[in-house]
Amino acid sequence: MLLGGGPVSAAEIDAAEQQVGVKFTPDYREFLERYGGGMVGSLPVIGLRQAEVMDPETVVEITARFRADGWEQTYEWVIISEDLAGNPIGLTEKGEVWVSDHDFGETVMVAPTFEQFVLQQLKV
């Protein structure tokens, strides 16, 4: 199930990219343009708009928060979600989706593309 927050303009997306310093992939940009952000399965996909059931943080704010908290990997990611344990799920400029697990001290690829990440969440 997907609950979207509302469409976003290309100009807003460009501004968010500049703020986080990471180029968004075409599939993530398309998601933002169509839905703005939203709940995909059991996880939020954080963007520039939120579905009613989501925290009010934007992708810019959550990325800045994890960076400020010292999560080194997040300097090369845009944070698009958090897992149920509060670990950041990030999207790289190459399009890969990774999770950084603070309990186990490891970083693991979740999906090779943002689209695959969304499809995985919809199957849960």
Buried (B, 14 or more C-beta within 10 A) or exposed (E): EBBBBBEBEEEBBEEBBEBBEBBBBEBBBBBBBBBBBBBBBEBBBBBBBBBEEBEEBBBBBBBBBBBEEEBEBBEEBBBBBBBEEEBBBBBBEEBBBBBBEEEEEEBEEBBEBBBBBBEBBEEE
